[in-house]
Each structure stands twice: as structure tokens, then as C-alpha cells.
């Protein structure tokens, strides 16, 4: 949904400030707000910014995008919000980011990240043929339709040195536990989670649709993910692409 469609929902925010700290322990819960200190960086501040943008009281500009992109999207404010506005907070922040991207207000770092993922299918500019190299030397095999699970490791597990160690360790534990699974190797694609959170919905849809088509072609029924981010996006966003798979995090399977 575009930001304009959230105009009335934004009025649900009471501006109470519960998004700044826990209502029971009074501990700070907003990383961006605590880091930068100004109210604009807290959830309440972003709600005010969104309202002012829609009402034409402030202009879309680079400083606005700077505030919008500092949010870690952790959801701490969602947990603390006492009214139904909480159900729309993160969606509103995503709408703000999509608008910033469409207006070309994103930072060079975000622009480079998105362009790299589109061109290479990962943020490391690594070759697709290297995506399964982390499993070399293990007993982990390529996925077959008879396997119970597809083990999806994602970009970090495929290319980051420490991530590759974790992918191997979890894979070996799954083997030791007798779990029937396989991997896609160079057939695996980026899950698109970060592209979506950065506001590039088109790139996310391209990546998610590609993965969903692969899952369907290989008759994947159940997925076990290495990353909680992959788990979240595949469970909550992939159904609209017809993936039709059950998604589990490895901690649930073990």
C-alpha cells in the first residue's frame, strides 16, 4: 500500500511515547532512538513525520530518508504500543521507505546493495556457481523430491565465511539427528528479505517469485531455514507467490 492509504491509520497513534521504553521495566527499546537521541528517530517521531509529509507540511528530502532508514525494523515499538496502531507500524515504515526509494532519496550504500543483489543474486558479488561451496567436504547432498525438508541457508550461509561455518554446523547436526533433507546449491536464490525491508518491493517480488517457482518445480513441501529472517519472510510473505510450502526454522526441527 502507498503511504497515502495509511493517512487515517496514522491518526490512531496517540503519540504517548510508549514506543521509547518498556512499559513494565522502563528499559529503552528503540535502537535508533537511543543511538541518535532525537524524537524523530523513535516510532512516534516517524509517525509525526509521515503525517506531516502527507499533509504537505514538510517536504520529501534526504534528511527525511536518513531518519526513515535508521530504523532497524526490530518491532520493539510494536510490542509496546497499547492501541491498534501497532498492527500497522512496520507497514507504514515500509511505505515510507518505498516512497523514499521512488523519489531517489536513498543513500549510495542502499543503492549499491540493491543493484548488487539484482545483478549477482547476493550482496557479495559472488558467482551463483559458488552458492553450494559451503557444503563441500560434508555428507550434505542436493535436494531430491523424496527428502522431507529442503535446507535453505540463504546468502549469509552461502558466502559469508562465518555464515558458511554455521551452515555446515547446522547441516551436520541435522544429519546427526536423522533429518531427511537436501540443499539447492547453485539453484538457491536470495530470499529477498533485505530488499523488501529497504523498500524495493519490485526486487523482492522478483526474487521471491523465482524461489517459489524453484520450490514448485522440485516439489518442495517443507523448508527448514538457517536464518530467522528467511524463516519470517518465507512464512509470512511467500504464500502470495504460490510457494505452497511449510516453513520451519532449524531450531523448531531439532
SEMARDO-981645 format. One record per residue: residue in one letter; x, y, z of N, C-alpha, C in turn; residue number from 0. Coordinates in Angstrom, 2 decimals. Example, Ala and Ser with C-alpha at 12.3 -4.5 7.8 and 13.67 -1.06 7.14 Angstrom:
2
   type        nX        nY        nZ       caX       caY       caZ        cX        cY        cZ   seq
      A     13.19     -5.69      7.80     12.30     -4.50      7.80     13.20     -3.30      7.80     0
      S     12.85     -2.25      7.08     13.67     -1.06      7.14     12.90      0.03      7.87     1
This chain:
254
   type        nX        nY        nZ       caX       caY       caZ        cX        cY        cZ   seq
      X      0.83     -1.20      0.00      0.00      0.00      0.00      0.87      1.25      0.00     0
      X      0.49      2.28     -0.76      1.23      3.55     -0.71      0.99      4.26      0.61     1
      X      1.86      5.19      0.94      1.75      5.89      2.22      0.41      6.59      2.36     2
      X     -0.11      7.14      1.28     -1.39      7.85      1.31     -2.51      6.99      1.90     3
      X     -2.46      5.70      1.65     -3.51      4.80      2.13     -3.48      4.61      3.64     4
      X     -2.40      5.06      4.27     -2.29      4.94      5.73     -2.64      6.23      6.45     5
      X     -3.16      7.21      5.73     -3.43      8.52      6.32     -4.31      8.42      7.57     6
      X     -5.42      7.73      7.47     -6.34      7.62      8.61     -5.76      6.74      9.71     7
      X     -5.05      5.68      9.33     -4.46      4.79     10.33     -3.41      5.52     11.16     8
      X     -2.71      6.47     10.55     -1.70      7.23     11.28     -2.32      8.02     12.44     9
      X     -3.58      8.37     12.29     -4.25      9.14     13.34     -4.54      8.29     14.57    10
      X     -4.37      6.98     14.44     -4.57      6.10     15.60     -3.43      6.23     16.60    11
      X     -2.27      6.71     16.15     -1.14      6.88     17.06     -1.47      7.97     18.08    12
      X     -1.36      7.62     19.37     -1.67      8.58     20.44     -0.51      9.50     20.76    13
      X      0.64      9.23     20.18      1.86      9.99     20.49      2.19      9.90     21.97    14
      X      1.87      8.75     22.58      2.05      8.58     24.02      3.51      8.37     24.42    15
      X      4.32      7.88     23.49      5.73      7.66     23.80      6.05      6.30     24.38    16
      X      5.08      5.40     24.43      5.37      4.05     24.92      6.40      3.34     24.04    17
      X      6.54      3.80     22.82      7.50      3.19     21.89      8.95      3.52     22.26    18
      X      9.14      4.38     23.22     10.50      4.76     23.63     11.09      3.79     24.65    19
      X     10.23      3.19     25.47     10.74      2.33     26.54      9.70      1.29     26.94    20
      X     10.16      0.24     27.58      9.26     -0.81     28.04      8.29     -0.26     29.08    21
      X      7.02     -0.64     28.95      6.02     -0.16     29.89      6.09     -0.83     31.25    22
      X      6.88     -1.89     31.37      6.97     -2.61     32.65      8.33     -2.43     33.33    23
      X      9.40     -2.44     32.53     10.74     -2.33     33.12     11.35     -0.95     32.92    24
      X     10.74     -0.15     32.02     11.24      1.18     31.69     12.62      1.14     31.04    25
      X     12.98      0.00     30.48     14.22     -0.10     29.72     13.99      0.45     28.31    26
      X     15.00      1.08     27.75     14.91      1.59     26.39     14.75      0.42     25.42    27
      X     13.89      0.60     24.41     13.66     -0.50     23.48     13.89     -0.12     22.01    28
      X     14.17      1.14     21.72     14.36      1.56     20.33     15.84      1.82     20.05    29
      X     16.50      0.97     19.27     17.93      1.15     18.99     18.25      2.48     18.32    30
      X     17.46      2.86     17.31     17.74      4.09     16.58     17.52      5.32     17.46    31
      X     16.44      5.31     18.22     16.16      6.44     19.09     17.23      6.65     20.13    32
      X     17.70      5.55     20.72     18.75      5.65     21.73     20.08      6.06     21.12    33
      X     20.33      5.63     19.90     21.60      5.96     19.24     21.67      7.43     18.86    34
      X     20.58      7.99     18.35     20.63      9.35     17.82     19.99     10.39     18.74    35
      X     19.16      9.95     19.68     18.70     10.84     20.74     17.53     11.75     20.45    36
      X     17.18     11.94     19.19     16.08     12.85     18.86     14.78     12.07     18.68    37
      X     13.67     12.72     19.00     12.37     12.04     18.94     12.04     11.54     17.54    38
      X     12.56     12.21     16.52     12.29     11.81     15.14     12.71     10.38     14.86    39
      X     13.70      9.89     15.60     14.23      8.54     15.35     13.44      7.45     16.08    40
      X     12.52      7.84     16.94     11.65      6.87     17.60     10.41      6.64     16.73    41
      X      9.67      5.60     17.05      8.47      5.27     16.28      7.48      6.44     16.27    42
      X      7.29      7.07     17.42      6.38      8.21     17.50      6.82      9.32     16.55    43
      X      8.10      9.59     16.51      8.61     10.63     15.63      8.38     10.33     14.17    44
      X      8.54      9.07     13.79      8.31      8.69     12.39      6.83      8.81     12.03    45
      X      5.96      8.54     13.00      4.52      8.71     12.75      4.21     10.18     12.47    46
      X      4.83     11.06     13.24      4.63     12.51     13.03      5.17     12.92     11.67    47
      X      6.36     12.42     11.33      6.96     12.74     10.03      6.05     12.29      8.89    48
      X      5.52     11.07      9.00      4.63     10.55      7.95      3.39     11.43      7.80    49
      X      2.81     11.85      8.93      1.63     12.72      8.89      1.96     14.06      8.23    50
      X      3.09     14.64      8.61      3.48     15.94      8.07      3.78     15.85      6.57    51
      X      4.36     14.74      6.14      4.63     14.55      4.71      3.32     14.48      3.93    52
      X      2.37     13.72      4.45      1.09     13.59      3.77      0.32     14.90      3.74    53
      X      0.46     15.69      4.79     -0.25     16.97      4.86      0.50     18.10      4.15    54
      X      1.69     17.79      3.62      2.46     18.79      2.89      3.14     19.81      3.77    55
      X      3.27     19.52      5.06      3.89     20.47      5.98      5.41     20.37      5.99    56
      X      5.93     19.23      5.56      7.37     19.10      5.33      7.57     18.44      3.97    57
      X      8.73     18.66      3.38      8.99     18.15      2.03      9.81     16.86      2.09    58
      X      9.62     16.03      1.08     10.46     14.85      0.94     11.88     15.31      0.62    59
      X     12.83     14.88      1.42     14.22     15.30      1.23     15.15     14.27      1.86    60
      X     16.43     14.42      1.58     17.43     13.47      2.08     17.40     13.33      3.60    61
      X     17.26     14.42      4.38     17.20     14.25      5.85     16.03     13.37      6.30    62
      X     14.92     13.42      5.57     13.78     12.56      5.90     14.16     11.10      5.68    63
      X     14.78     10.82      4.54     15.21      9.45      4.24     16.22      8.95      5.26    64
      X     17.08      9.85      5.72     18.09      9.48      6.73     17.40      8.94      7.99    65
      X     16.36      9.61      8.43     15.62      9.17      9.61     14.88      7.87      9.33    66
      X     14.23      7.79      8.20     13.42      6.62      7.84     14.27      5.35      7.80    67
      X     15.47      5.46      7.26     16.32      4.28      7.09     17.14      3.92      8.32    68
      X     17.09      4.73      9.36     17.82      4.38     10.59     17.07      3.34     11.42    69
      X     15.79      3.18     11.17     15.01      2.18     11.90     15.54      0.78     11.59    70
      X     15.70     -0.04     12.61     16.18     -1.41     12.41     15.05     -2.38     12.11    71
      X     13.81     -1.92     12.15     12.63     -2.76     11.88     12.55     -3.93     12.86    72
      X     13.01     -3.71     14.08     13.06     -4.80     15.08     11.69     -5.13     15.64    73
      X     10.76     -4.18     15.59      9.42     -4.43     16.10      9.25     -4.18     17.59    74
      X     10.26     -3.60     18.23     10.14     -3.31     19.65      8.98     -2.37     19.94    75
      X      8.79     -1.38     19.08      7.69     -0.43     19.27      6.33     -1.11     19.10    76
      X      6.29     -2.10     18.22      5.04     -2.84     18.01      4.62     -3.54     19.30    77
      X      5.60     -4.11     19.99      5.30     -4.83     21.24      4.84     -3.90     22.35    78
      X      5.25     -2.64     22.31      4.93     -1.70     23.39      3.69     -0.86     23.12    79
      X      3.28     -0.75     21.87      2.15      0.12     21.52      0.85     -0.41     22.13    80
      X      0.10      0.43     22.87     -1.11     -0.04     23.56     -2.39      0.03     22.73    81
      X     -2.31      0.55     21.51     -3.53      0.69     20.69     -3.36     -0.06     19.38    82
      X     -4.44     -0.13     18.59     -4.41     -0.94     17.37     -3.49     -0.37     16.29    83
      X     -2.97      0.81     16.50     -1.97      1.36     15.57     -0.80      0.40     15.43    84
      X     -0.53     -0.38     16.48      0.62     -1.28     16.47      0.58     -2.26     15.30    85
      X     -0.63     -2.60     14.84     -0.75     -3.57     13.75     -0.31     -3.00     12.41    86
      X     -0.04     -1.71     12.36      0.28     -1.07     11.09      1.64     -0.37     11.10    87
      X      2.32     -0.35     12.23      3.55      0.43     12.37      4.59      0.06     11.32    88
      X      4.96     -1.21     11.25      6.03     -1.62     10.34      5.61     -1.46      8.88    89
      X      4.34     -1.67      8.59      3.85     -1.48      7.22      3.97     -0.01      6.82    90
      X      3.72      0.89      7.75      3.85      2.32      7.47      5.31      2.68      7.23    91
      X      6.20      2.12      8.03      7.63      2.39      7.83      8.10      1.88      6.47    92
      X      7.59      0.72      6.05      7.93      0.19      4.73      7.39      1.10      3.63    93
      X      6.19      1.63      3.82      5.62      2.55      2.84      6.47      3.81      2.73    94
      X      6.97      4.30      3.86      7.88      5.45      3.84      9.13      5.14      3.04    95
      X      9.68      3.96      3.22     10.90      3.58      2.51     10.65      3.41      1.01    96
      X      9.52      2.83      0.67      9.21      2.69     -0.75      9.10      4.05     -1.41    97
      X      8.49      4.99     -0.70      8.35      6.34     -1.23      9.72      7.00     -1.38    98
      X     10.59      6.83     -0.40     11.95      7.39     -0.48     12.69      6.82     -1.67    99
      X     12.54      5.52     -1.88     13.23      4.87     -3.00     12.71      5.39     -4.33   100
      X     11.39      5.51     -4.44     10.79      6.00     -5.68     11.22      7.44     -5.98   101
      X     11.48      8.21     -4.92     11.90      9.60     -5.09     13.43      9.73     -5.17   102
      X     14.11      8.59     -5.20     15.58      8.53     -5.32     16.27      9.27     -4.18   103
      X     15.76      9.06     -2.99     16.34      9.69     -1.81     17.17      8.71     -0.99   104
      X     17.39      7.51     -1.51     18.15      6.50     -0.76     19.64      6.83     -0.78   105
      X     20.35      6.31      0.20     21.79      6.56      0.31     22.55      5.75     -0.74   106
      X     23.79      6.16     -1.07     24.60      5.39     -2.01     24.79      3.94     -1.56   107
      X     24.90      3.72     -0.25     25.11      2.36      0.26     23.90      1.48     -0.03   108
      X     22.70      2.01      0.19     21.48      1.25     -0.09     21.35      1.00     -1.59   109
      X     21.64      2.02     -2.39     21.56      1.88     -3.84     22.51      0.80     -4.34   110
      X     23.74      0.81     -3.84     24.73     -0.18     -4.25     24.30     -1.58     -3.83   111
      X     23.78     -1.71     -2.62     23.33     -3.02     -2.14     22.25     -3.58     -3.06   112
      X     21.25     -2.79     -3.36     20.14     -3.27     -4.18     20.59     -3.61     -5.60   113
      X     21.46     -2.79     -6.16     21.97     -3.06     -7.51     22.79     -4.34     -7.53   114
      X     23.57     -4.58     -6.48     24.41     -5.78     -6.40     23.56     -7.03     -6.28   115
      X     22.54     -6.98     -5.44     21.66     -8.14     -5.28     20.93     -8.44     -6.59   116
      X     20.52     -7.41     -7.30     19.83     -7.62     -8.57     20.77     -8.24     -9.60   117
      X     22.00     -7.75     -9.65     22.94     -8.21    -10.68     23.53     -9.58    -10.37   118
      X     23.82     -9.85     -9.09     24.54    -11.07     -8.71     23.69    -12.08     -7.94   119
      X     22.55    -11.65     -7.42     21.74    -12.55     -6.62     22.22    -12.69     -5.20   120
      X     23.17    -11.83     -4.80     23.70    -11.82     -3.43     24.47    -10.52     -3.23   121
      X     24.70    -10.09     -1.98     25.39     -8.82     -1.72     26.90     -8.88     -1.87   122
      X     27.48    -10.07     -2.07     28.94    -10.23     -2.09     29.52    -10.21     -3.50   123
      X     28.69    -10.07     -4.51     29.12    -10.14     -5.91     29.77    -11.48     -6.22   124
      X     29.34    -12.51     -5.52     29.88    -13.86     -5.73     29.11    -14.56     -6.85   125
      X     29.75    -15.52     -7.46     29.12    -16.25     -8.56     28.05    -17.22     -8.04   126
      X     27.02    -17.40     -8.82     25.95    -18.33     -8.46     26.51    -19.75     -8.28   127
      X     27.53    -20.09     -9.09     28.11    -21.43     -9.03     28.79    -21.73     -7.70   128
      X     29.08    -20.69     -6.92     29.75    -20.87     -5.63     28.76    -21.04     -4.48   129
      X     27.49    -20.96     -4.76     26.50    -20.89     -3.69     26.46    -22.16     -2.83   130
      X     26.82    -23.29     -3.39     26.81    -24.52     -2.61     28.16    -24.96     -2.11   131
      X     29.19    -24.11     -2.29     30.55    -24.50     -1.90     30.70    -24.74     -0.40   132
      X     29.85    -24.12      0.40     29.95    -24.28      1.85     29.76    -25.74      2.28   133
      X     29.07    -26.53      1.45     28.76    -27.92      1.81     29.82    -28.91      1.33   134
      X     30.82    -28.43      0.58     31.87    -29.33      0.08     32.61    -29.95      1.25   135
      X     32.82    -31.25      1.18     33.51    -31.95      2.26     32.60    -32.47      3.34   136
      X     31.29    -32.25      3.19     30.32    -32.78      4.15     29.49    -33.87      3.46   137
      X     28.63    -34.50      4.23     27.74    -35.53      3.68     26.40    -34.93      3.24   138
      X     26.32    -33.61      3.23     25.09    -32.93      2.85     24.92    -33.02      1.33   139
      X     23.78    -33.46      0.88     23.56    -33.72     -0.54     22.55    -32.75     -1.14   140
      X     22.42    -32.84     -2.46     21.46    -32.00     -3.17     20.05    -32.49     -2.90   141
      X     19.12    -31.55     -2.87     17.73    -31.90     -2.56     17.12    -32.81     -3.62   142
      X     16.34    -33.77     -3.16     15.57    -34.66     -4.02     14.12    -34.66     -3.54   143
      X     13.15    -34.83     -4.43     11.74    -34.80     -4.03     11.38    -35.76     -2.90   144
      X     12.15    -36.82     -2.74     11.86    -37.78     -1.67     12.28    -37.27     -0.29   145
      X     13.10    -36.21     -0.26     13.56    -35.66      1.03     12.40    -34.99      1.76   146
      X     12.44    -35.05      3.08     11.38    -34.43      3.87     11.50    -32.91      3.87   147
      X     12.74    -32.41      3.96     12.97    -30.97      4.04     13.95    -30.49      2.97   148
      X     13.75    -29.24      2.55     14.77    -28.50      1.83     15.46    -27.62      2.86   149
      X     16.77    -27.71      2.95     17.54    -26.87      3.88     17.94    -25.61      3.13   150
      X     17.30    -24.48      3.47     17.58    -23.20      2.82     18.53    -22.41      3.70   151
      X     19.73    -22.12      3.19     20.73    -21.45      4.03     20.83    -19.95      3.77   152
      X     20.41    -19.47      2.60     20.43    -18.04      2.33     21.80    -17.52      1.94   153
      X     21.87    -16.21      1.70     23.11    -15.59      1.20     24.23    -15.61      2.24   154
      X     23.92    -15.31      3.50     24.96    -15.29      4.53     25.55    -16.68      4.72   155
      X     24.70    -17.69      4.80     25.18    -19.05      4.96     25.94    -19.57      3.76   156
      X     25.68    -18.97      2.60     26.33    -19.43      1.37     27.66    -18.75      1.09   157
      X     27.82    -17.49      1.52     29.00    -16.73      1.09     29.84    -16.13      2.22   158
      X     29.22    -15.74      3.31     29.98    -15.15      4.41     30.80    -16.22      5.12   159
      X     32.10    -16.01      5.35     32.93    -17.06      5.96     32.38    -17.62      7.26   160
      X     31.96    -16.75      8.17     31.40    -17.24      9.43     30.03    -17.89      9.20   161
      X     29.27    -17.30      8.30     27.97    -17.86      7.98     28.08    -19.26      7.39   162
      X     29.10    -19.48      6.59     29.32    -20.80      6.00     29.63    -21.83      7.08   163
      X     30.38    -21.42      8.08     30.68    -22.33      9.20     29.39    -22.72      9.93   164
      X     28.52    -21.73     10.13     27.25    -22.01     10.81     26.38    -22.93      9.95   165
      X     26.35    -22.67      8.64     25.55    -23.51      7.74     26.01    -24.96      7.79   166
      X     27.34    -25.15      7.79     27.88    -26.52      7.87     27.55    -27.16      9.22   167
      X     27.72    -26.39     10.30     27.48    -26.94     11.64     26.02    -27.37     11.80   168
      X     25.10    -26.51     11.38     23.68    -26.85     11.50     23.33    -28.03     10.59   169
      X     23.90    -28.03      9.38     23.67    -29.15      8.47     24.14    -30.46      9.05   170
      X     25.31    -30.45      9.68     25.83    -31.68     10.29     24.98    -32.13     11.48   171
      X     24.45    -31.17     12.24     23.57    -31.52     13.35     22.27    -32.14     12.82   172
      X     21.74    -31.58     11.74     20.53    -32.15     11.14     20.79    -33.58     10.67   173
      X     21.97    -33.80     10.08     22.33    -35.15      9.66     22.40    -36.10     10.85   174
      X     23.06    -35.63     11.91     23.22    -36.46     13.11     21.88    -36.78     13.75   175
      X     20.91    -35.87     13.59     19.58    -36.07     14.16     18.71    -36.96     13.29   176
      X     19.24    -37.33     12.13     18.49    -38.22     11.24     17.43    -37.52     10.41   177
      X     17.55    -36.21     10.25     16.58    -35.46      9.45     16.84    -35.70      7.97   178
      X     15.80    -35.97      7.23     15.89    -36.19      5.79     15.82    -34.83      5.08   179
      X     16.93    -34.42      4.47     16.95    -33.10      3.83     18.00    -33.04      2.73   180
      X     17.92    -31.98      1.95     18.91    -31.70      0.93     18.96    -30.21      0.70   181
      X     19.94    -29.76     -0.09     20.11    -28.34     -0.37     19.96    -28.08     -1.87   182
      X     19.80    -26.83     -2.24     19.65    -26.47     -3.64     20.97    -26.13     -4.30   183
      X     22.00    -25.81     -3.51     23.28    -25.43     -4.12     23.11    -24.20     -4.98   184
      X     23.60    -24.26     -6.23     23.52    -23.07     -7.09     22.12    -22.81     -7.64   185
      X     21.16    -23.65     -7.29     19.77    -23.38     -7.67     19.07    -22.50     -6.64   186
      X     19.69    -22.31     -5.49     19.10    -21.48     -4.45     19.25    -20.01     -4.81   187
      X     18.23    -19.21     -4.51     18.28    -17.78     -4.75     18.18    -16.99     -3.46   188
      X     18.53    -15.72     -3.52     18.39    -14.82     -2.37     16.93    -14.75     -1.96   189
      X     16.66    -14.75     -0.66     15.26    -14.74     -0.20     14.59    -13.38     -0.40   190
      X     15.38    -12.32     -0.60     14.81    -11.00     -0.87     14.35    -10.22      0.35   191
      X     14.59    -10.76      1.54     14.09    -10.12      2.75     14.61     -8.70      2.92   192
      X     15.92     -8.53      2.75     16.51     -7.20      2.96     16.05     -6.22      1.88   193
      X     15.90     -6.69      0.65     15.40     -5.82     -0.42     14.01     -5.29     -0.06   194
      X     13.18     -6.17      0.47     11.84     -5.76      0.88     11.90     -4.74      2.01   195
      X     12.74     -4.99      3.02     12.82     -4.09      4.16     13.43     -2.74      3.78   196
      X     14.19     -2.70      2.70     14.76     -1.44      2.23     13.79     -0.67      1.33   197
      X     12.64     -1.27      1.04     11.63     -0.58      0.25     11.59     -0.95     -1.21   198
      X     12.46     -1.86     -1.65     12.49     -2.26     -3.06     11.57     -3.46     -3.27   199
      X     10.28     -3.18     -3.30      9.27     -4.24     -3.40      9.38     -5.00     -4.72   200
      X      9.72     -4.29     -5.79      9.84     -4.95     -7.09     10.93     -6.00     -7.10   201
      X     12.09     -5.68     -6.53     13.19     -6.64     -6.47     12.81     -7.80     -5.57   202
      X     12.16     -7.52     -4.46     11.72     -8.60     -3.58     10.78     -9.55     -4.32   203
      X      9.82     -9.01     -5.04      8.86     -9.85     -5.76      9.56    -10.70     -6.81   204
      X     10.55    -10.13     -7.47     11.32    -10.87     -8.48     12.05    -12.05     -7.84   205
      X     12.69    -11.82     -6.70     13.45    -12.88     -6.03     12.52    -13.93     -5.42   206
      X     11.45    -13.48     -4.77     10.51    -14.40     -4.14      9.80    -15.27     -5.17   207
      X      9.43    -14.67     -6.29      8.76    -15.44     -7.34      9.71    -16.49     -7.92   208
      X     10.99    -16.12     -8.09     11.96    -17.07     -8.61     12.15    -18.25     -7.69   209
      X     12.27    -17.99     -6.40     12.41    -19.08     -5.42     11.16    -19.94     -5.38   210
      X     10.01    -19.31     -5.42      8.75    -20.06     -5.35      8.60    -20.99     -6.55   211
      X      9.02    -20.52     -7.72      8.97    -21.36     -8.92      9.91    -22.56     -8.79   212
      X     11.08    -22.32     -8.19     12.02    -23.43     -7.97     11.43    -24.45     -7.00   213
      X     10.82    -23.97     -5.93     10.20    -24.88     -4.96      9.12    -25.73     -5.62   214
      X      8.32    -25.10     -6.47      7.25    -25.83     -7.14      7.81    -26.85     -8.12   215
      X      8.83    -26.44     -8.87      9.42    -27.34     -9.88     10.02    -28.57     -9.24   216
      X     10.62    -28.41     -8.06     11.28    -29.52     -7.38     10.36    -30.23     -6.38   217
      X      9.09    -29.82     -6.36      8.09    -30.44     -5.48      8.50    -30.36     -4.01   218
      X      9.02    -29.18     -3.63      9.39    -28.96     -2.23      8.12    -28.79     -1.41   219
      X      8.03    -29.52     -0.33      6.85    -29.46      0.54      7.15    -28.78      1.88   220
      X      8.36    -28.99      2.39      8.72    -28.43      3.70     10.13    -27.83      3.62   221
      X     10.31    -26.68      4.24     11.60    -25.99      4.24     12.07    -25.81      5.67   222
      X     13.36    -26.01      5.88     13.98    -25.65      7.15     15.02    -24.58      6.85   223
      X     14.91    -23.43      7.49     15.80    -22.31      7.20     16.89    -22.18      8.25   224
      X     18.02    -21.67      7.80     19.11    -21.35      8.72     18.85    -20.01      9.41   225
      X     18.41    -19.05      8.63     18.23    -17.68      9.13     16.81    -17.44      9.62   226
      X     16.65    -16.75     10.76     15.31    -16.38     11.21     14.65    -15.38     10.27   227
      X     15.47    -14.61      9.55     14.92    -13.64      8.60     14.33    -14.36      7.39   228
      X     15.03    -15.40      6.92     14.48    -16.22      5.83     13.18    -16.88      6.29   229
      X     13.20    -17.38      7.49     12.00    -18.02      8.05     10.83    -17.05      8.06   230
      X     11.06    -15.85      8.53      9.98    -14.87      8.64      9.42    -14.49      7.28   231
      X     10.31    -14.15      6.34      9.81    -13.68      5.05      9.16    -14.80      4.25   232
      X      9.70    -16.01      4.35      9.10    -17.12      3.60      7.76    -17.55      4.19   233
      X      7.66    -17.46      5.49      6.41    -17.87      6.13      5.31    -16.84      5.93   234
      X      5.66    -15.56      6.01      4.63    -14.52      6.00      4.42    -13.83      4.65   235
      X      5.43    -13.83      3.78      5.32    -13.11      2.52      5.26    -14.01      1.29   236
      X      5.88    -15.18      1.35      5.93    -16.05      0.18      4.60    -16.68     -0.22   237
      X      3.64    -16.89      0.70      2.38    -17.51      0.29      1.70    -16.82     -0.89   238
      X      1.85    -15.50     -1.01      1.19    -14.81     -2.12      1.83    -15.11     -3.48   239
      X      2.99    -15.79     -3.46      3.64    -16.18     -4.71      3.37    -17.64     -5.06   240
      X      2.50    -18.26     -4.30      2.10    -19.63     -4.60      3.12    -20.68     -4.25   241
      X      4.02    -20.38     -3.30      5.06    -21.35     -2.95      4.46    -22.63     -2.39   242
      X      3.43    -22.50     -1.57      2.73    -23.66     -1.03      3.59    -24.60     -0.22   243
      X      4.50    -24.03      0.59      5.40    -24.87      1.39      5.23    -24.55      2.88   244
      X      5.55    -25.53      3.70      5.59    -25.33      5.15      7.00    -24.86      5.51   245
      X      7.10    -23.77      6.24      8.40    -23.18      6.57      8.70    -23.36      8.05   246
      X      9.89    -23.87      8.35     10.34    -24.08      9.73     11.73    -23.49      9.91   247
      X     12.02    -23.00     11.11     13.39    -22.63     11.45     14.07    -23.88     11.98   248
      X     15.39    -23.97     11.82     16.07    -25.21     12.22     15.90    -25.53     13.70   249
      X     15.73    -24.50     14.53     15.53    -24.76     15.96     14.21    -25.49     16.22   250
      X     13.23    -25.27     15.37     11.96    -25.97     15.52     12.08    -27.44     15.12   251
      X     12.84    -27.68     14.07     13.00    -29.06     13.58     13.83    -29.89     14.56   252
      X     14.87    -29.27     15.11     15.73    -30.00     16.05     15.05    -30.19     17.40   253
